[in-house]
Amino acid sequence: MDFTLAFVLACVFVGLSKGGLIGPIGGTLALPLLVQATYNGAAITVQGATGVLLALLMIGDVFAIPAFWRAWDWRYLRYTLPAAVVGVALGTWVLVSLDSTTLKHILGVVTLLLIVYKVANTAMVRYLQQAAYAHRPWHGILTGVTSGIGSALANTGGPPMTAYMLLQKMSPRTFVGTQTLFFVIVNWIKVPGYVAGGVFNDLGMIGLAPWALLLIPLLVFGSRPIIHRVNHTVFDWLITGLLLWAAVSLLTV
């Protein structure tokens, strides 16, 4: 796939994700596109694609955070955020240490696991919301570490944090606001390691289609009015199909 087309689609997925229409899996859909993109016949590395995607996600954060300003609850971040630092360090180390082919296969497996999570999500939500639960500090620590690893390695830190937040019995706005702030901060935590590891070396490729960046705020704000009008059953199966395509394409490299 041509890099410009992959980049435009990545901006679309990030905008839809930050606007709340497709949730935190926007990065998971965008990364395989960027990983398999080519420019002048040369493929972009997994590390380079991950750096480009983080830049897009951070642009999306600029427009997402005002929508949930002060909707977060710091009680659920005091354990998860410090632990996320450890997870990000581990995930970044793996990202910069392995070759692109191995990383593509890892991303394929992670994407398959995300499909299982998404298919089982309805039953999981029902169970977690009804479960008798007593919070323990180690729950937040484990969540932070696993989310940090997933976020640094493949921008897939959403499932552990979502499961943890569902157990806390909070309002939907606080739920989304707390998750939003968590990943905004985690994205910034990733920056020093990415710089040191050369993950940002291909950021100049954004200059091939800088106009596509405008799609992110347009879709962030455009998604919100139509969230409740979309047939979510059909939409979820469409997203699941795209995830399956991404997983298969990565595993067959």
Backbone as numpy.savetxt, mean C-alpha at the origin, in Angstrom:
# Nx Ny Nz CAx CAy CAz Cx Cy Cz
5.25 -3.78 -20.97 4.41 -2.58 -20.97 5.29 -1.34 -20.97
4.91 -0.35 -21.74 5.64 0.91 -21.77 5.57 1.60 -20.42
6.69 2.21 -19.99 6.74 2.82 -18.67 5.70 3.92 -18.50
5.50 4.74 -19.52 4.55 5.85 -19.40 3.15 5.34 -19.10
2.71 4.29 -19.80 1.39 3.72 -19.55 1.32 3.13 -18.15
2.36 2.41 -17.74 2.38 1.83 -16.39 2.33 2.92 -15.33
3.04 4.02 -15.58 3.09 5.12 -14.63 1.72 5.79 -14.50
1.05 6.00 -15.62 -0.29 6.60 -15.60 -1.25 5.72 -14.81
-1.22 4.41 -15.07 -2.10 3.48 -14.35 -1.75 3.45 -12.86
-0.47 3.54 -12.53 -0.06 3.57 -11.13 -0.64 4.80 -10.43
-0.60 5.95 -11.10 -1.19 7.17 -10.54 -2.69 7.01 -10.32
-3.36 6.33 -11.25 -4.79 6.08 -11.12 -5.07 5.23 -9.89
-4.32 4.14 -9.72 -4.54 3.24 -8.58 -4.24 3.94 -7.26
-3.19 4.75 -7.23 -2.86 5.47 -6.00 -3.96 6.47 -5.66
-4.45 7.20 -6.66 -5.53 8.16 -6.42 -6.79 7.50 -5.92
-7.17 6.37 -6.54 -8.37 5.64 -6.09 -8.18 5.08 -4.69
-6.95 4.66 -4.39 -6.66 4.12 -3.06 -6.75 5.21 -1.99
-6.08 6.32 -2.22 -6.08 7.40 -1.24 -7.46 8.06 -1.12
-8.27 7.94 -2.17 -9.63 8.46 -2.11 -10.59 7.53 -1.41
-10.13 6.32 -1.07 -10.95 5.38 -0.31 -11.74 4.40 -1.15
-11.64 4.50 -2.48 -12.47 3.65 -3.34 -11.98 2.21 -3.38
-10.66 2.01 -3.39 -10.14 0.64 -3.43 -9.31 0.29 -2.21
-9.33 1.15 -1.20 -8.64 0.83 0.04 -7.12 0.80 -0.12
-6.44 0.12 0.80 -4.97 0.17 0.82 -4.28 -0.70 -0.21
-5.04 -1.34 -1.13 -4.40 -2.25 -2.08 -3.97 -1.54 -3.36
-4.15 -0.23 -3.41 -3.75 0.51 -4.61 -2.28 0.31 -4.95
-1.44 0.36 -3.90 -0.01 0.15 -4.12 0.30 -1.25 -4.60
-0.47 -2.22 -4.11 -0.26 -3.61 -4.52 -0.58 -3.81 -5.99
-1.56 -3.08 -6.49 -1.90 -3.15 -7.91 -0.90 -2.37 -8.77
-0.42 -1.26 -8.24 0.46 -0.40 -9.02 1.87 -0.98 -9.17
2.37 -1.61 -8.11 3.76 -2.07 -8.14 4.05 -3.09 -9.25
3.21 -4.12 -9.45 3.49 -5.06 -10.55 3.53 -4.39 -11.92
2.70 -3.36 -12.11 2.72 -2.64 -13.39 4.07 -1.96 -13.60
4.54 -1.28 -12.56 5.82 -0.57 -12.67 6.99 -1.55 -12.80
6.90 -2.66 -12.06 7.98 -3.65 -12.09 8.16 -4.24 -13.48
7.06 -4.42 -14.20 7.13 -5.04 -15.52 7.21 -4.03 -16.67
7.33 -2.75 -16.31 7.42 -1.71 -17.34 8.83 -1.67 -17.93
8.91 -1.19 -19.15 10.20 -1.04 -19.82 10.33 0.37 -20.38
11.56 0.83 -20.48 11.83 2.13 -21.10 13.06 1.97 -21.99
12.89 2.26 -23.26 13.96 2.06 -24.25 14.47 0.62 -24.24
13.53 -0.32 -24.02 13.89 -1.73 -24.07 14.44 -2.29 -22.78
14.70 -1.44 -21.79 15.26 -1.91 -20.51 14.17 -1.93 -19.45
14.19 -2.98 -18.62 13.20 -3.11 -17.56 13.63 -2.32 -16.33
12.67 -1.72 -15.66 12.95 -1.03 -14.41 13.09 -2.08 -13.30
14.01 -1.87 -12.38 14.22 -2.83 -11.30 13.08 -2.75 -10.29
12.95 -3.81 -9.48 11.94 -3.80 -8.42 12.23 -2.66 -7.45
13.50 -2.47 -7.14 13.86 -1.40 -6.22 13.48 -0.03 -6.80
13.76 0.17 -8.08 13.42 1.44 -8.71 11.93 1.67 -8.76
11.17 0.61 -9.08 9.71 0.72 -9.13 9.14 1.03 -7.75
9.72 0.42 -6.71 9.25 0.66 -5.35 9.50 2.10 -4.94
10.64 2.65 -5.33 10.93 4.05 -5.02 9.98 5.00 -5.72
9.70 4.75 -6.99 8.75 5.59 -7.73 7.38 5.52 -7.09
6.96 4.31 -6.70 5.63 4.15 -6.10 5.53 4.86 -4.76
6.60 4.81 -3.95 6.55 5.52 -2.67 6.37 7.02 -2.90
7.03 7.56 -3.91 6.85 8.98 -4.22 5.39 9.29 -4.55
4.75 8.41 -5.32 3.34 8.61 -5.67 2.45 8.52 -4.43
2.74 7.54 -3.57 1.93 7.38 -2.35 2.07 8.60 -1.44
3.26 9.17 -1.37 3.46 10.34 -0.51 2.77 11.57 -1.08
2.69 11.66 -2.40 1.90 12.74 -3.01 0.43 12.55 -2.64
-0.04 11.31 -2.71 -1.42 11.03 -2.32 -1.69 11.35 -0.87
-0.69 11.13 -0.01 -0.84 11.42 1.42 -1.15 12.90 1.67
-0.55 13.76 0.85 -0.75 15.20 1.01 -2.23 15.56 0.91
-2.95 14.84 0.06 -4.36 15.14 -0.15 -5.27 14.28 0.73
-4.77 13.15 1.21 -5.60 12.26 2.03 -5.66 12.70 3.48
-4.54 13.21 4.02 -4.49 13.51 5.45 -5.44 14.64 5.85
-5.66 15.70 5.03 -6.61 16.73 5.45 -8.04 16.21 5.59
-8.38 15.20 4.82 -9.75 14.67 4.87 -10.04 13.99 6.20
-8.99 13.54 6.88 -9.19 12.84 8.16 -8.42 13.54 9.28
-8.30 14.85 9.14 -7.53 15.63 10.10 -8.09 15.45 11.51
-7.21 15.00 12.42 -7.53 14.77 13.83 -8.59 13.70 14.05
-8.85 12.89 13.05 -9.80 11.79 13.23 -9.11 10.57 13.83
-7.79 10.62 13.94 -7.03 9.47 14.43 -7.05 9.38 15.96
-6.67 8.21 16.47 -6.58 7.96 17.91 -5.16 7.50 18.22
-4.41 8.35 18.92 -3.00 8.07 19.18 -2.78 6.84 20.05
-3.81 6.42 20.80 -3.63 5.25 21.67 -3.25 4.01 20.88
-3.70 3.94 19.64 -3.43 2.76 18.83 -2.18 2.92 17.97
-1.50 4.04 18.13 -0.27 4.27 17.39 0.97 4.24 18.28
0.77 4.28 19.59 1.93 4.36 20.49 2.75 3.08 20.51
2.12 1.95 20.17 2.86 0.70 20.07 3.19 0.35 18.62
2.27 0.63 17.72 2.46 0.22 16.32 3.56 1.03 15.62
3.61 2.32 15.86 4.58 3.15 15.13 6.04 2.85 15.51
6.39 2.79 16.82 7.78 2.43 17.15 8.18 1.07 16.59
7.26 0.11 16.66 7.55 -1.22 16.13 7.70 -1.20 14.61
6.96 -0.30 13.97 7.04 -0.20 12.50 8.44 0.20 12.05
9.15 0.95 12.88 10.52 1.33 12.53 11.38 0.09 12.33
11.22 -0.89 13.23 11.96 -2.16 13.12 11.54 -2.89 11.85
10.22 -2.96 11.61 9.72 -3.65 10.42 10.20 -3.01 9.13
10.20 -1.68 9.09 10.67 -0.97 7.89 12.14 -1.27 7.65
12.94 -1.28 8.72 14.37 -1.58 8.58 14.58 -2.98 8.00
13.83 -3.96 8.50 13.95 -5.33 8.00 13.50 -5.43 6.54
12.34 -4.82 6.24 11.82 -4.86 4.88 12.74 -4.18 3.88
13.31 -3.05 4.28 14.23 -2.33 3.39 15.49 -3.13 3.14
15.99 -3.80 4.19 17.19 -4.64 4.04 16.96 -5.74 3.01
15.80 -6.40 3.09 15.47 -7.45 2.12 15.36 -6.85 0.72
14.71 -5.69 0.62 14.49 -5.05 -0.68 15.80 -4.75 -1.40
16.78 -4.23 -0.67 18.03 -3.81 -1.31 19.04 -4.95 -1.41
18.76 -6.08 -0.76 19.72 -7.19 -0.74 19.48 -8.23 -1.82
18.24 -8.40 -2.26 17.90 -9.47 -3.20 17.87 -8.96 -4.64
18.04 -9.88 -5.58 17.98 -9.52 -6.99 16.52 -9.34 -7.43
16.32 -8.70 -8.57 14.98 -8.34 -9.03 14.09 -9.56 -9.27
14.66 -10.63 -9.85 13.84 -11.82 -10.14 13.30 -12.43 -8.86
14.16 -12.58 -7.85 13.72 -13.12 -6.56 12.66 -12.23 -5.93
12.88 -10.92 -6.01 11.91 -9.99 -5.44 10.57 -10.07 -6.15
10.60 -10.25 -7.47 9.34 -10.38 -8.22 8.57 -11.61 -7.76
9.26 -12.70 -7.52 8.59 -13.91 -7.03 8.03 -13.70 -5.62
8.79 -13.01 -4.78 8.29 -12.69 -3.44 7.04 -11.83 -3.53
7.07 -10.82 -4.40 5.91 -9.95 -4.59 4.71 -10.74 -5.10
4.96 -11.72 -5.97 3.88 -12.56 -6.46 3.22 -13.35 -5.35
4.04 -13.93 -4.47 3.50 -14.69 -3.33 2.73 -13.76 -2.39
3.30 -12.58 -2.12 2.61 -11.61 -1.25 1.27 -11.21 -1.85
1.22 -11.03 -3.15 -0.03 -10.66 -3.82 -1.06 -11.77 -3.71
-0.62 -13.03 -3.86 -1.54 -14.16 -3.69 -2.10 -14.20 -2.27
-1.25 -13.93 -1.28 -1.71 -13.90 0.11 -2.72 -12.78 0.31
-2.51 -11.67 -0.37 -3.45 -10.56 -0.27 -4.79 -10.92 -0.88
-4.78 -11.73 -1.95 -6.04 -12.20 -2.54 -6.81 -13.05 -1.54
-6.10 -13.96 -0.86 -6.73 -14.79 0.18 -7.33 -13.91 1.26
-6.56 -12.90 1.67 -7.04 -11.97 2.69 -8.29 -11.24 2.21
-8.28 -10.80 0.95 -9.42 -10.03 0.43 -10.66 -10.90 0.31
-10.51 -12.14 -0.17 -11.65 -13.04 -0.32 -12.24 -13.38 1.05
-11.38 -13.55 2.05 -11.84 -13.91 3.39 -12.21 -12.69 4.23
-12.09 -11.51 3.63 -12.23 -10.27 4.39 -13.59 -10.12 5.06
-14.67 -10.44 4.35 -16.01 -10.27 4.92 -16.20 -11.11 6.17
-15.81 -12.38 6.09 -15.93 -13.26 7.25 -15.01 -12.79 8.37
-13.82 -12.32 8.01 -12.87 -11.86 9.02 -13.40 -10.62 9.74
-13.95 -9.68 8.98 -14.51 -8.47 9.59 -15.60 -8.83 10.58
-16.50 -9.71 10.18 -17.60 -10.12 11.05 -17.07 -10.76 12.33
-16.07 -11.62 12.18 -15.52 -12.32 13.34 -14.80 -11.34 14.28
-13.95 -10.49 13.72 -13.17 -9.58 14.55 -14.04 -8.56 15.25
-15.10 -8.12 14.58 -15.98 -7.13 15.19 -16.80 -7.72 16.33
-17.04 -9.04 16.29 -17.84 -9.69 17.33 -16.98 -10.35 18.40
-15.68 -10.45 18.16 -14.81 -11.19 19.08 -14.65 -10.44 20.40
-14.63 -11.22 21.49 -14.29 -10.65 22.79 -12.78 -10.39 22.78
-12.40 -9.17 23.07 -11.00 -8.81 22.86 -10.49 -7.96 24.01
-9.30 -8.30 24.49 -8.61 -7.49 25.49 -7.26 -7.09 24.91
-7.04 -5.81 24.80 -5.82 -5.32 24.16 -4.59 -5.64 25.00
-3.53 -6.03 24.31 -2.23 -6.25 24.93 -1.18 -5.48 24.13
-0.19 -4.90 24.80 0.82 -4.13 24.07 1.50 -4.91 22.94
1.72 -6.21 23.15 2.42 -6.97 22.12 1.61 -7.10 20.83
0.28 -6.96 20.95 -0.56 -6.98 19.74 -0.16 -5.82 18.82
-0.03 -4.65 19.40 0.36 -3.48 18.62 1.78 -3.58 18.09
2.67 -4.15 18.91 4.07 -4.29 18.49 4.17 -5.24 17.30
3.49 -6.39 17.39 3.51 -7.36 16.28 2.91 -6.74 15.01
1.82 -5.99 15.19 1.19 -5.33 14.04 2.15 -4.34 13.39
2.82 -3.55 14.21 3.75 -2.56 13.67 4.89 -3.19 12.89
5.47 -4.26 13.44 6.59 -4.93 12.77 6.15 -5.52 11.44
5.04 -6.27 11.44 4.60 -6.92 10.20 4.14 -5.90 9.16
3.45 -4.86 9.60 3.03 -3.82 8.65 4.23 -3.07 8.09
5.22 -2.83 8.94 6.43 -2.15 8.49 7.19 -2.95 7.45
7.31 -4.27 7.69 8.00 -5.14 6.72 7.26 -5.12 5.38
5.95 -5.35 5.43 5.16 -5.39 4.20 5.18 -4.07 3.46
5.13 -2.97 4.20 5.11 -1.66 3.57 6.44 -1.35 2.90
7.55 -1.64 3.58 8.87 -1.34 3.03 9.20 -2.22 1.84
8.80 -3.49 1.91 9.16 -4.45 0.87 8.28 -4.34 -0.37
6.97 -4.14 -0.14 6.06 -4.21 -1.30 4.85 -3.29 -1.18
4.89 -2.33 -0.26 3.75 -1.44 -0.04 2.47 -2.24 0.24
2.61 -3.33 1.02 1.46 -4.18 1.38 1.35 -4.30 2.89
1.46 -3.20 3.59 1.37 -3.24 5.04 -0.05 -3.13 5.57
-1.03 -3.04 4.68 -2.41 -2.81 5.09 -3.08 -3.92 5.87
-3.02 -5.19 5.44 -3.77 -6.26 6.12 -3.50 -6.41 7.61
-2.24 -6.44 8.09 -2.03 -6.57 9.54 -2.63 -5.40 10.32
-2.46 -4.19 9.81 -2.99 -3.01 10.50 -4.51 -3.01 10.49
-5.10 -3.43 9.37 -6.56 -3.49 9.28 -7.13 -4.47 10.29
-6.54 -5.66 10.38 -7.01 -6.67 11.33 -6.90 -6.16 12.77
-5.79 -5.51 13.08 -5.58 -4.96 14.42 -6.62 -3.88 14.74
-6.87 -3.00 13.78 -7.81 -1.91 14.02 -9.24 -2.41 14.16
-9.59 -3.47 13.43 -10.95 -4.02 13.53 -11.26 -4.53 14.93
-10.24 -4.95 15.63 -10.43 -5.47 16.99 -10.69 -4.36 18.01
-10.43 -3.12 17.64 -10.46 -2.04 18.62 -11.84 -1.43 18.85
-12.82 -1.78 18.03 -14.19 -1.28 18.20 -14.23 0.25 18.20
-13.99 0.85 17.07 -14.00 2.31 16.96 -14.91 2.74 15.82
-15.16 4.04 15.74 -16.02 4.55 14.67 -15.30 4.42 13.33
-16.07 4.33 12.23 -15.44 4.21 10.91 -14.46 5.35 10.59
-14.83 6.57 10.99 -13.95 7.71 10.69 -12.63 7.60 11.46
-12.72 7.22 12.73 -11.50 7.04 13.52 -10.66 5.90 12.98
-11.34 4.85 12.54 -10.67 3.69 11.94 -9.83 4.11 10.74
-10.45 4.83 9.81 -9.75 5.25 8.60 -8.70 6.31 8.93
-9.05 7.24 9.81 -8.12 8.31 10.17 -6.86 7.79 10.83
-7.01 6.81 11.72 -5.84 6.24 12.41 -4.96 5.48 11.43
-5.58 4.70 10.54 -4.80 3.98 9.53 -4.09 4.95 8.59
-4.79 6.02 8.21 -4.20 7.00 7.29 -2.95 7.62 7.90
-3.05 8.07 9.15 -1.90 8.70 9.80 -0.76 7.70 9.97
-1.09 6.45 10.32 -0.07 5.42 10.50 0.77 5.28 9.24
0.12 5.15 8.10 0.87 4.91 6.86 1.53 6.17 6.32
0.99 7.34 6.63 1.69 8.58 6.28 3.04 8.63 6.99
3.03 8.32 8.28 4.27 8.35 9.06 5.21 7.23 8.62
4.67 6.04 8.39 5.50 4.91 7.94 6.17 5.23 6.60
5.45 5.90 5.72 6.05 6.27 4.44 7.27 7.18 4.63
7.19 8.09 5.58 8.33 8.95 5.86 9.46 8.18 6.54
9.10 7.20 7.37 10.12 6.37 8.01 10.94 5.61 6.96
10.30 5.26 5.86 10.99 4.50 4.81 12.02 5.33 4.05
11.87 6.63 4.06 12.70 7.48 3.19 14.21 7.34 3.44
14.71 7.44 4.69 16.17 7.35 4.87 16.77 6.05 4.36
16.11 4.92 4.65 16.62 3.64 4.18 16.58 3.52 2.67
15.53 4.06 2.07 15.42 4.03 0.61 16.52 4.87 -0.03
16.81 6.03 0.57 17.87 6.89 0.04 19.22 6.18 0.14
19.50 5.62 1.33 20.78 4.94 1.55 20.93 3.71 0.66
19.83 3.02 0.39 19.88 1.80 -0.40 19.75 2.01 -1.90
19.64 3.26 -2.34 19.54 3.54 -3.77 18.18 3.25 -4.37
17.16 3.11 -3.52 15.83 2.78 -4.02 15.22 3.94 -4.81
15.67 5.16 -4.52 15.14 6.34 -5.20 15.94 6.71 -6.46
16.84 5.86 -6.89 17.72 6.23 -8.01 16.98 6.44 -9.33
15.79 5.85 -9.46 15.04 5.97 -10.72 13.91 6.99 -10.66
13.92 7.86 -9.65 12.85 8.85 -9.53 12.78 9.78 -10.73
13.89 9.94 -11.43 13.89 10.81 -12.60 12.94 10.36 -13.68
12.53 9.08 -13.64 11.60 8.57 -14.65 10.22 9.20 -14.53
9.92 9.78 -13.36 8.65 10.49 -13.20 8.55 11.63 -14.21
9.70 12.18 -14.59 9.73 13.27 -15.55 9.28 12.88 -16.95
9.11 11.57 -17.20 8.63 11.13 -18.51 7.14 11.43 -18.70
6.42 11.54 -17.59 4.98 11.84 -17.67 4.55 12.59 -16.42
5.12 13.76 -16.16 4.79 14.49 -14.93 3.33 14.90 -14.84
2.68 15.06 -15.99 1.27 15.45 -16.01 0.39 14.40 -15.35
0.84 13.14 -15.34 0.03 12.07 -14.76 -0.14 12.24 -13.26
0.77 13.00 -12.63 0.66 13.23 -11.19 -0.64 13.95 -10.83
-1.17 14.74 -11.77 -2.43 15.45 -11.52 -3.60 14.48 -11.32
-3.46 13.26 -11.83 -4.53 12.28 -11.66 -4.72 11.90 -10.20
-3.65 11.99 -9.42 -3.75 11.56 -8.01 -4.73 12.44 -7.23
-4.54 13.78 -7.16 -5.52 14.58 -6.42 -6.91 14.54 -7.05
-6.97 14.49 -8.39 -8.29 14.44 -9.04 -9.07 13.21 -8.60
-8.38 12.06 -8.52 -9.07 10.83 -8.14 -9.26 10.71 -6.64
-8.37 11.33 -5.85 -8.58 11.35 -4.39 -9.90 12.03 -4.07
-10.10 13.21 -4.67 -11.33 13.96 -4.39 -12.51 13.43 -5.20
-12.24 12.89 -6.38 -13.32 12.38 -7.21 -13.89 11.07 -6.72
-13.10 10.30 -5.97 -13.56 9.00 -5.49 -14.61 9.12 -4.40
-14.45 10.11 -3.55 -15.30 10.19 -2.36 -16.79 10.31 -2.67
-17.19 11.15 -3.64 -18.64 11.27 -3.89 -19.28 10.01 -4.46
-18.47 9.11 -5.06 -19.07 7.95 -5.72 -18.87 6.64 -4.95
-18.21 6.71 -3.79 -17.94 5.49 -3.02 -19.22 4.71 -2.75
-20.28 5.43 -2.36 -21.53 4.76 -1.97 -22.42 4.41 -3.16
-22.01 4.83 -4.36 -22.82 4.54 -5.54 -22.29 3.34 -6.34
-21.11 2.89 -5.99 -20.48 1.80 -6.73 -21.04 0.46 -6.27
-21.25 -0.46 -7.21 -21.63 -1.84 -6.87 -20.38 -2.52 -6.33
-20.28 -2.61 -5.00 -19.04 -3.06 -4.39 -18.76 -4.53 -4.63
-19.79 -5.33 -4.83 -19.56 -6.75 -5.11 -18.84 -6.93 -6.44
-19.37 -6.27 -7.48 -18.74 -6.33 -8.80 -17.35 -5.70 -8.76
-17.25 -4.58 -8.09 -15.98 -3.86 -8.01 -14.92 -4.70 -7.30
-15.30 -5.36 -6.20 -14.35 -6.19 -5.45 -13.84 -7.35 -6.29
-14.74 -7.98 -7.06 -14.31 -9.09 -7.91 -13.40 -8.61 -9.03
-13.65 -7.40 -9.52 -12.77 -6.82 -10.54 -11.37 -6.61 -9.98
-11.30 -6.04 -8.78 -10.01 -5.80 -8.14 -9.30 -7.12 -7.85
-10.07 -8.12 -7.39 -9.48 -9.44 -7.11 -8.91 -10.05 -8.38
-9.62 -9.89 -9.50 -9.12 -10.39 -10.78 -7.83 -9.71 -11.19
-7.75 -8.40 -10.97 -6.53 -7.66 -11.29 -5.37 -8.12 -10.41
-5.66 -8.37 -9.13 -4.63 -8.86 -8.21 -4.12 -10.23 -8.66
-5.04 -11.09 -9.10 -4.64 -12.42 -9.56 -3.75 -12.32 -10.80
-4.12 -11.43 -11.71 -3.28 -11.19 -12.89 -1.89 -10.73 -12.47
-1.84 -9.80 -11.51 -0.55 -9.29 -11.05 0.30 -10.40 -10.44
-0.33 -11.25 -9.61 0.40 -12.34 -8.96 0.97 -13.32 -9.98
0.13 -13.73 -10.92 0.57 -14.71 -11.93 1.69 -14.14 -12.80
1.55 -12.88 -13.18 2.57 -12.26 -14.04 3.91 -12.15 -13.33
3.88 -11.91 -12.01 5.12 -11.81 -11.25 5.76 -13.18 -11.02
4.93 -14.19 -10.80 5.45 -15.53 -10.51 5.97 -16.23 -11.75
5.55 -15.77 -12.92 5.97 -16.45 -14.16 7.12 -15.73 -14.86
7.73 -14.78 -14.17 8.88 -14.06 -14.75 10.06 -15.02 -14.92
